Amino acid sequence: SVWKRFRGSSESSTSTKNERILSNMSVSETKEHFRRLVTEKVFSCVSPILTSMLYHKCNQGIFNQPVDPVRLNIPTYTRVIKNPMDLGTVRQKLDAGEYENIDDFADDVRLTFKNAIKFNPEKHPVHKKAKMLLQCFEDVYLKAKTKFIQTQNRCDCILASCVTEVRFAITVFENVNHWMLR
């Protein structure tokens, strides 16, 4: 294209590949593309953490599905716990791409364990396991979040570069258009 020739870019460079992809997209398609990239990055960052929580020896499947107050004969559960959450629901939301950042994911995992801690008495095995898993999650999550933030900062730089290039292309187009109208 004229834009590539004008910039003198090489077909073998990574940035040229990105330019080719982005040059054929509308603004809304570009935003959706970056949203999907972030969602994929969230998935790759937190999926191993969730898997470790789902199969942790302290879990034993207790936190993997919604609490059924009828089956468990705990009629007060829905009065005490206003926002139920479980790791199976977290997995479904993650697989569906509903988490656009890792903090929303972490909030749901924490909610799973905090609900169990809130509802069950301190000496109850579920309370103890929830406390242990919550601490385990926090330890692993802190490391993953640090890594994610570093990656996200690199993505922000790429996005800023793309915006700069689009602005430059618009300026060139306007100048060429002005020159042609003379």
C-alpha positions in Angstrom: 0.0 0.0 0.0 1.0 3.7 -0.3 1.2 3.8 3.5 3.8 1.0 3.7 5.8 2.4 0.8 5.7 5.9 2.3 7.0 4.6 5.6 9.5 2.3 3.9 8.7 -0.7 6.0 10.0 -4.1 5.4 7.5 -7.0 4.8 9.5 -9.2 7.1 9.1 -7.1 10.2 6.6 -7.8 13.0 5.3 -4.3 13.0 4.5 -4.6 9.3 2.5 -7.7 10.0 0.5 -5.8 12.6 0.1 -2.8 10.3 -1.3 -5.2 7.6 -3.8 -6.6 10.1 -4.8 -3.3 11.6 -4.9 -1.4 8.3 -7.9 -3.5 7.2 -9.9 -2.9 10.4 -12.3 -0.2 11.3 -11.8 1.7 14.6 -14.5 -0.5 16.3 -12.9 -3.7 14.8 -9.5 -2.6 16.1 -10.9 -1.9 19.6 -12.6 -5.4 19.6 -9.4 -7.0 18.4 -7.5 -5.5 21.3 -10.3 -6.4 23.7 -10.0 -10.0 22.5 -6.2 -9.9 22.9 -6.5 -8.7 26.5 -9.2 -11.3 27.2 -6.9 -14.0 25.8 -4.0 -12.7 27.9 -6.2 -12.8 31.0 -7.2 -16.4 30.2 -3.6 -17.6 29.7 -2.5 -15.8 32.9 -5.2 -17.0 35.3 -6.4 -20.3 33.8 -3.5 -22.3 35.5 -4.3 -20.6 38.8 -8.0 -21.6 38.5 -7.1 -25.1 37.6 -4.8 -25.4 40.6 -7.7 -24.2 42.9 -10.2 -26.6 41.3 -7.9 -29.6 41.9 -6.2 -28.5 45.1 -6.1 -31.3 47.7 -8.0 -29.0 50.2 -10.8 -28.4 47.7 -12.0 -31.9 47.2 -14.7 -30.5 44.8 -16.4 -28.6 47.6 -16.0 -25.2 45.9 -16.4 -26.4 42.3 -20.1 -26.0 41.9 -22.9 -23.7 43.3 -24.1 -24.3 46.8 -27.4 -26.1 46.8 -29.1 -25.0 50.0 -32.0 -27.5 49.5 -29.8 -30.5 49.0 -27.4 -29.5 51.8 -30.3 -28.6 54.1 -29.1 -25.1 54.8 -32.2 -22.9 54.4 -30.5 -19.7 55.7 -27.8 -19.8 53.1 -29.5 -17.4 50.7 -30.2 -14.9 53.5 -26.6 -14.8 54.6 -24.9 -15.1 51.2 -26.2 -12.4 48.9 -23.8 -13.0 46.0 -23.0 -16.7 45.7 -20.0 -17.8 43.6 -18.1 -21.0 43.0 -15.1 -22.0 41.0 -17.1 -23.9 38.4 -18.9 -20.6 37.6 -15.6 -18.8 37.5 -14.4 -21.4 35.0 -17.5 -20.9 32.8 -17.0 -17.1 32.9 -13.3 -17.4 32.1 -14.0 -19.8 29.2 -16.7 -17.5 27.8 -14.2 -14.5 27.9 -16.2 -12.6 30.4 -13.2 -11.4 32.4 -11.5 -8.3 30.7 -9.0 -8.0 33.6 -7.5 -10.3 36.1 -8.9 -8.3 39.1 -12.5 -9.2 38.2 -11.4 -12.9 38.0 -9.7 -12.6 41.4 -12.7 -10.9 42.9 -14.9 -13.9 41.9 -12.4 -16.4 43.3 -12.1 -14.5 46.5 -15.9 -14.3 46.8 -16.1 -18.1 46.5 -13.9 -18.6 49.5 -15.1 -15.5 51.5 -18.7 -16.8 51.2 -17.7 -20.1 52.7 -15.8 -18.4 55.5 -18.7 -16.1 56.2 -21.4 -18.8 56.2 -19.6 -21.6 58.0 -18.5 -21.5 61.7 -14.7 -21.1 62.3 -14.2 -24.6 63.4 -16.1 -26.1 60.5 -13.9 -28.0 57.9 -15.3 -26.0 55.0 -14.4 -22.7 56.8 -10.9 -23.9 57.4 -10.4 -25.2 53.9 -11.7 -21.9 52.4 -9.3 -19.9 54.5 -6.4 -22.1 53.4 -7.4 -22.0 49.7 -7.9 -18.2 49.9 -4.4 -17.7 51.3 -3.0 -20.1 48.7 -4.8 -18.2 45.9 -3.5 -14.8 47.1 0.1 -16.1 47.1 -0.1 -17.4 43.5 -2.3 -14.5 42.3 0.2 -11.8 43.4 2.9 -13.3 41.3 0.6 -13.7 38.3 -0.6 -10.2 38.6 2.9 -8.7 38.6 3.7 -10.7 35.4 0.3 -9.6 33.8 0.9 -5.9 34.6 4.3 -6.1 32.9 2.8 -7.6 29.8 -0.1 -5.2 29.8 2.4 -2.3 29.9 4.0 -3.6 26.8 0.5 -3.9 25.1 -0.3 -0.3 26.1 2.9 0.8 24.4 1.9 -1.1 21.2 -1.5 0.4 21.3 -0.1 3.9 21.8 2.2 3.3 18.8 -0.8 2.2 16.7 -2.7 5.3 17.6 0.3 7.5 16.7 0.6 5.7 13.3 -3.1 6.2 12.6 -2.9 9.9 13.4 0.2 10.2 11.1 -1.7 8.4 8.3 -4.6 10.7 8.7 -2.3 13.7 8.5 -0.6 12.3 5.4 -4.0 11.6 3.8 -5.2 15.1 4.6 -2.1 16.7 3.1 -2.2 14.5 0.0 -6.0 15.3 -0.4 -5.3 19.0 0.0 -2.5 18.9 -2.5 -4.7 17.0 -5.0 -7.5 19.6 -4.7 -5.3 22.5 -5.7 
